[in-house]
Amino acid sequence: MAALAEVELLNKYGLHQRPAMKVIETASKFASDIYLIKGDQRCNAKSIIDVIMLAAEKGTRLQVEAEGADADKAIASMVELFRNKFFLNED
């Protein structure tokens, strides 16, 4: 099963190391393959190098794609993470 959602980077500094680690921690909880897509870049959401290489700044819109048995739950968790600014206090 595959699932897809759009998210926006709302946090002050974009997808730097700390939020990237939150993405990886969240994605790694699921068996599904999870990808972040920015334009023509598609990265593995479980890889720190891939996520950092997106160089996504505040306001960037990303597609989150998940493929696997728990894809819907994975997408819901990723959307919640982005909506809540990775649960980090950066402001």
C-alpha positions as CSV (number, residue, x, y, z in Angstrom):
1,M,0.0,0.0,0.0
2,A,1.3,3.5,-0.8
3,A,0.3,6.8,0.7
4,L,1.2,10.4,-0.1
5,A,0.8,13.8,1.7
6,E,2.2,17.3,1.4
7,V,3.9,19.1,4.2
8,E,5.4,22.5,4.7
9,L,8.5,23.4,6.7
10,L,7.1,25.8,9.4
11,N,10.1,25.9,11.8
12,K,12.4,28.9,11.8
13,Y,15.5,27.3,10.4
14,G,14.2,24.7,8.0
15,L,15.4,21.1,7.8
16,H,18.7,21.4,9.6
17,Q,20.4,18.7,11.7
18,R,18.0,18.6,14.7
19,P,14.7,18.4,12.7
20,A,16.4,16.0,10.3
21,M,17.1,13.7,13.2
22,K,13.5,13.9,14.3
23,V,12.4,12.9,10.7
24,I,14.7,9.9,10.8
25,E,13.6,8.9,14.3
26,T,10.0,9.1,13.3
27,A,10.4,7.4,9.9
28,S,12.5,4.6,11.5
29,K,9.5,3.5,13.7
30,F,7.8,2.2,10.6
31,A,8.4,-0.8,8.4
32,S,7.3,1.2,5.3
33,D,9.8,2.8,3.0
34,I,9.4,6.6,3.5
35,Y,10.6,9.3,1.1
36,L,10.7,13.1,1.1
37,I,10.3,14.7,-2.3
38,K,11.4,18.2,-3.2
39,G,11.0,19.0,-6.9
40,D,13.0,16.3,-8.6
41,Q,14.9,15.3,-5.5
42,R,13.6,12.1,-3.8
43,C,15.3,11.1,-0.6
44,N,15.1,8.3,1.9
45,A,13.5,9.7,5.1
46,K,15.5,7.2,7.1
47,S,18.9,8.5,5.9
48,I,20.5,11.6,7.6
49,I,22.6,12.3,4.6
50,D,19.7,12.2,2.2
51,V,17.5,14.4,4.4
52,I,20.2,17.0,5.0
53,M,21.0,17.1,1.3
54,L,17.4,18.3,0.6
55,A,18.6,21.7,1.9
56,A,14.9,22.6,2.6
57,E,14.4,26.0,4.2
58,K,11.4,27.5,6.0
59,G,8.3,27.6,3.8
60,T,9.5,24.7,1.6
61,R,6.7,22.3,0.6
62,L,7.7,18.6,0.5
63,Q,5.8,15.5,-0.6
64,V,6.0,12.7,1.9
65,E,5.5,9.3,0.3
66,A,5.3,5.9,2.1
67,E,5.1,2.4,0.7
68,G,4.4,-0.6,2.8
69,A,1.9,-2.2,5.2
70,D,1.9,0.7,7.7
71,A,2.2,3.5,5.1
72,D,-1.0,5.3,6.3
73,K,0.3,5.4,9.9
74,A,3.7,6.5,8.7
75,I,2.3,9.4,6.7
76,A,0.1,10.5,9.6
77,S,3.1,10.5,12.0
78,M,5.2,12.5,9.5
79,V,2.5,15.0,8.9
80,E,2.1,15.5,12.6
81,L,5.8,15.9,13.0
82,F,6.0,18.7,10.4
83,R,2.9,20.4,11.7
84,N,4.3,20.6,15.1
85,K,7.7,22.0,14.0
86,F,9.4,18.7,14.9
87,F,8.4,19.2,18.5
88,L,11.4,21.5,18.9
89,N,11.4,25.0,20.5
90,E,13.4,27.1,18.1
91,D,11.5,30.4,18.3
